[in-house]
Amino acid sequence: MRIEREASEVQGQILACVMDYIDCYRYPPTIREMSKAAGNCSTSVVEYHLNKLTSNGEIERDFGISRGIRLTKASTEIVTK
């Protein structure tokens, strides 16, 4: 249970980072920028959580382009709770 709670916390930090970054710059952050926002975890950990967020329908990713992350309606509802 603790691992799930920690994972949810990191995913929430990543979602908040993406939302704030898009609001400010009009494009998504890099993996390294998300890593810093999530407490300096490794980029592979960020990638893991991005994959989880994608499979949960909270974000959409376009692997063909750099910074290919889009927020879904589900993600904005999670962050605003």
Secondary structure, DSSP 4 states (H G I P E B T S, - for coil): -HHHHHHHHHHHHHHHHHHHHHHHHSSPPPHHHHHHHTTS--HHHHHHHHHHHHHTTSEEE-TTSTT-EEE-HHHHHHHH-
